[in-house]
Amino acid sequence: MTTPVILFGVFNFIKNKPKIYTLINDYVLRVIGYRRRIS
């Protein structure tokens, strides 16, 4: 399976760019909060 390798590469890429990581983290938290409000 190549999926874990791709995810690992993406993770390393994001780890090297803290601004992108912060943006994605903020977006994920918003999506999770949005879904919690609906259900």
C-alpha positions as CSV (number, residue, x, y, z in Angstrom):
1,M,0.0,0.0,0.0
2,T,1.3,3.4,-1.0
3,T,-1.2,5.5,1.1
4,P,0.9,5.5,4.4
5,V,4.0,6.6,2.4
6,I,2.1,9.5,0.8
7,L,0.6,10.5,4.2
8,F,4.1,10.4,5.8
9,G,5.4,12.6,3.0
10,V,2.6,15.1,3.3
11,F,3.1,15.1,7.1
12,N,6.8,15.9,6.7
13,F,6.0,18.6,4.2
14,I,3.5,20.2,6.5
15,K,5.8,19.9,9.5
16,N,8.4,21.9,7.6
17,K,5.9,24.7,7.0
18,P,4.3,25.7,10.3
19,K,2.0,28.3,8.8
20,I,0.4,25.7,6.5
21,Y,0.1,23.3,9.5
22,T,-1.6,26.0,11.6
23,L,-4.1,26.8,8.7
24,I,-5.0,23.1,8.3
25,N,-5.3,22.5,12.0
26,D,-7.6,25.5,12.3
27,Y,-9.7,24.3,9.4
28,V,-9.9,20.7,10.8
29,L,-11.0,22.0,14.2
30,R,-13.6,24.2,12.6
31,V,-15.0,21.2,10.5
32,I,-15.1,19.0,13.6
33,G,-16.9,21.7,15.6
34,Y,-19.3,22.3,12.7
35,R,-20.2,18.6,12.6
36,R,-20.6,18.4,16.3
37,R,-23.1,21.3,16.2
38,I,-25.2,19.5,13.5
39,S,-25.4,16.1,15.2
